[in-house]
Each structure stands twice: as C-alpha cells, then as structure tokens.
Amino acid sequence: MERTVAQSSTPQGRYTLLPSRYSSEDILFCIDVDTESLVEMKVTGPNGRPITRLDSIKQAILLFINAKLSINPDHRFAFATLTKSASWLRKEFSSEVESAMAALRLLSADSSSGHADLTQLFKIAYHEAKKSRAQNRILRVFLIYCRSSIRPQHQWPVTNQKLFTFDVVYLHDKPGPENCPQKVYDALVDALEHVTEYEGYIFESGQGLSRVLFRHMCILLSHPQQRCLQDLIDIPKSLTKKSPTADSAPGEENPAASSQ
C-alpha cells in the first residue's frame, strides 16, 4: 500500500506527501498465561459453558489475523507467552491461519506466575526486529496482559535505537483491596513509551465483555506507519437513533441503531 498525493483544503495552497511504501508487518503476540487469564467473562458459550479471558483472547486474535490478512496477505505472525518472563510458543513467523490456530491450541494457564518481567520479551523483539528490517519489514509486539495486582517490570536500557512498535491490551478486575489495575496500567504505559518505535496503542477493560476486547482488536488493525496519536482516535463512532424525517414517504422505513 502506498501513500498518495494529498491536497490541502486551506487557502495557503497545496501540499503533497511523497509516495512511499508501507512495510509489511511481522506481529509477535505475547499472551499472559497467568491464572488470571482464566477469570470468567460476563458472557457464556454454547450450552451455558463459561468463557474465560483466555478463550476470548484466542477468538480475538483469530479475528485480528483474518482481518489483517484480508488487508495484506503478506503480514506474518508469531506467538510467545508471558509467565514470570516471556518465552516462545511458535517462533516461526507465518501468514498461514492454520499455523496461528495450531499455536493458539497450545495456549493454557495452570499456575500463578508471581512477578512479570518484560525484559526477555524486549530482547526477543529487538533481535527479531533486526531480522525483519533486513527483509524491508517492520516488527510489532502485541502484549495481552491479564494481571490486576502485579505491575510488569523490565530492565531494558534507555536507547535512541527503537526498532519495534509495542501495543498492549490490558484485561483486569475492578479496583479493590487486593488489586491495583491503575498502577498496573501506568506501568504498562511506561514500558510502552520506553520501547515503541512508532505510535504504540494501549487499551484496557475491566468490564469482562468480549465485545469490548474485539473492539480494541479492530482498532489495533491500524498499521503503525499510518497511525495518529492515540489521544486523537475518534473511532468507533457512537450510533444514535435516527429520527423519522418529515419528508419521509408514507410507509418508508427508517433504520435505527441503538447506542452502544
């Protein structure tokens, strides 16, 4: 996909954006598999079966991958997990949906991890980003974090050479005596700003609703080289009921959508 010439609507005249090709992405998903990923969502599956955060994460990742490949089939995906530190789940970057499905079937959570150190994740990303750049691609790390009381830490040095984009989705419990999601969120923001090359996005939800997670994933389809600042995002738009107009023809239907 290429940038095209743009024309200003201001009286000062025209401006142009020089044509340049957007790089295909290598996207490394890192999924938190602490026991908090097994917290049940507020929706149920077939026959009333509980749906956990991890179930919803798997569905959301498949939604993301299929949509991303429909935009550009050259994007590739790999997988890691986060316990006390990050480790590979599926190291080879692939554009095959079947490969992603096989990796997601391996995801499970069965023990509490205690602390969370992102240093190894950033080391992996730094190494893979160099390989991606050698192929005229860019690397994005996509962390999905689920702990409500454990602030992630890292010992990644301050550097002017930022080689990858860092996105975060944070699913958490409501604030309470035993958790501090705001402090965790702040730590995630600090980590993002410390390492990300292009504009990194961070979204959070304590609502326990799969549709909120899916909405975040849809926004994160945006290519890092095409992004605005997160503070300027104005999507998705709120839907309001459409009032019947006075000049509507008799019997004409007026579609309405309820507000989200």
Solvent accessible surface area in square Angstrom, and as a share of the most:
residue,aa,sasa,rsa
1,M,128,0.57
2,E,85,0.38
3,R,89,0.33
4,T,103,0.60
5,V,89,0.51
6,A,29,0.22
7,Q,127,0.57
8,S,22,0.14
9,S,118,0.76
10,T,72,0.42
11,P,134,0.84
12,Q,163,0.73
13,G,33,0.32
14,R,167,0.61
15,Y,111,0.42
16,T,79,0.46
17,L,85,0.42
18,L,147,0.73
19,P,91,0.57
20,S,46,0.30
21,R,169,0.62
22,Y,30,0.11
23,S,24,0.15
24,S,16,0.11
25,E,0,0.00
26,D,2,0.01
27,I,0,0.00
28,L,0,0.00
29,F,0,0.00
30,C,0,0.00
31,I,0,0.00
32,D,0,0.00
33,V,13,0.08
34,D,3,0.01
35,T,50,0.29
36,E,37,0.17
37,S,0,0.00
38,L,75,0.37
39,V,55,0.32
40,E,106,0.47
41,M,17,0.08
42,K,142,0.60
43,V,53,0.31
44,T,90,0.52
45,G,14,0.14
46,P,103,0.65
47,N,163,0.84
48,G,48,0.47
49,R,125,0.46
50,P,63,0.40
51,I,15,0.08
52,T,25,0.15
53,R,12,0.04
54,L,9,0.04
55,D,37,0.19
56,S,0,0.00
57,I,0,0.00
58,K,48,0.20
59,Q,88,0.39
60,A,0,0.00
61,I,0,0.00
62,L,47,0.23
63,L,74,0.37
64,F,1,0.01
65,I,0,0.00
66,N,77,0.40
67,A,27,0.21
68,K,3,0.01
69,L,26,0.13
70,S,92,0.60
71,I,90,0.46
72,N,41,0.21
73,P,102,0.64
74,D,70,0.36
75,H,4,0.02
76,R,58,0.21
77,F,6,0.03
78,A,0,0.00
79,F,2,0.01
80,A,0,0.00
81,T,18,0.10
82,L,0,0.00
83,T,60,0.35
84,K,110,0.47
85,S,42,0.27
86,A,7,0.05
87,S,60,0.39
88,W,73,0.26
89,L,42,0.21
90,R,62,0.23
91,K,104,0.44
92,E,116,0.52
93,F,36,0.15
94,S,25,0.16
95,S,37,0.24
96,E,107,0.48
97,V,35,0.20
98,E,117,0.52
99,S,25,0.16
100,A,3,0.02
101,M,76,0.34
102,A,28,0.22
103,A,0,0.00
104,L,6,0.03
105,R,169,0.62
106,L,106,0.53
107,L,8,0.04
108,S,77,0.49
109,A,13,0.10
110,D,128,0.66
111,S,68,0.44
112,S,81,0.53
113,S,7,0.05
114,G,36,0.35
115,H,97,0.43
116,A,1,0.01
117,D,32,0.16
118,L,0,0.00
119,T,18,0.11
120,Q,73,0.32
121,L,0,0.00
122,F,0,0.00
123,K,105,0.45
124,I,15,0.08
125,A,0,0.00
126,Y,54,0.21
127,H,110,0.49
128,E,7,0.03
129,A,0,0.00
130,K,101,0.43
131,K,91,0.39
132,S,2,0.02
133,R,103,0.38
134,A,87,0.68
135,Q,94,0.42
136,N,129,0.66
137,R,19,0.07
138,I,14,0.07
139,L,2,0.01
140,R,0,0.00
141,V,0,0.00
142,F,0,0.00
143,L,0,0.00
144,I,0,0.00
145,Y,0,0.00
146,C,0,0.00
147,R,0,0.00
148,S,3,0.02
149,S,50,0.32
150,I,41,0.21
151,R,125,0.45
152,P,10,0.06
153,Q,107,0.48
154,H,48,0.22
155,Q,123,0.55
156,W,37,0.13
157,P,85,0.54
158,V,134,0.77
159,T,44,0.25
160,N,160,0.82
161,Q,99,0.44
162,K,70,0.30
163,L,10,0.05
164,F,4,0.02
165,T,1,0.01
166,F,0,0.00
167,D,0,0.00
168,V,0,0.00
169,V,0,0.00
170,Y,1,0.00
171,L,7,0.04
172,H,22,0.10
173,D,48,0.25
174,K,121,0.51
175,P,104,0.65
176,G,32,0.31
177,P,150,0.94
178,E,158,0.71
179,N,34,0.17
180,C,39,0.24
181,P,8,0.05
182,Q,115,0.51
183,K,110,0.47
184,V,0,0.00
185,Y,56,0.21
186,D,66,0.34
187,A,21,0.16
188,L,0,0.00
189,V,36,0.20
190,D,92,0.47
191,A,3,0.02
192,L,12,0.06
193,E,108,0.48
194,H,45,0.20
195,V,3,0.02
196,T,17,0.10
197,E,58,0.26
198,Y,70,0.27
199,E,53,0.24
200,G,6,0.05
201,Y,5,0.02
202,I,13,0.07
203,F,26,0.11
204,E,76,0.34
205,S,10,0.06
206,G,14,0.13
207,Q,82,0.37
208,G,20,0.19
209,L,42,0.21
210,S,12,0.08
211,R,130,0.48
212,V,5,0.03
213,L,1,0.00
214,F,56,0.23
215,R,82,0.30
216,H,18,0.08
217,M,1,0.00
218,C,67,0.40
219,I,18,0.09
220,L,0,0.00
221,L,32,0.16
222,S,40,0.26
223,H,17,0.07
224,P,5,0.03
225,Q,37,0.17
226,Q,89,0.40
227,R,33,0.12
228,C,58,0.35
229,L,107,0.53
230,Q,46,0.21
231,D,139,0.72
232,L,119,0.59
233,I,42,0.21
234,D,92,0.47
235,I,96,0.49
236,P,77,0.48
237,K,128,0.54
238,S,92,0.59
239,L,87,0.43
240,T,104,0.61
241,K,152,0.64
242,K,121,0.51
243,S,82,0.53
244,P,104,0.65
245,T,76,0.44
246,A,117,0.91
247,D,125,0.65
248,S,34,0.22
249,A,55,0.43
250,P,138,0.87
251,G,84,0.81
252,E,97,0.44
253,E,153,0.69
254,N,49,0.25
255,P,101,0.63
256,A,68,0.53
257,A,42,0.32
258,S,79,0.51
259,S,76,0.49
260,Q,151,0.67
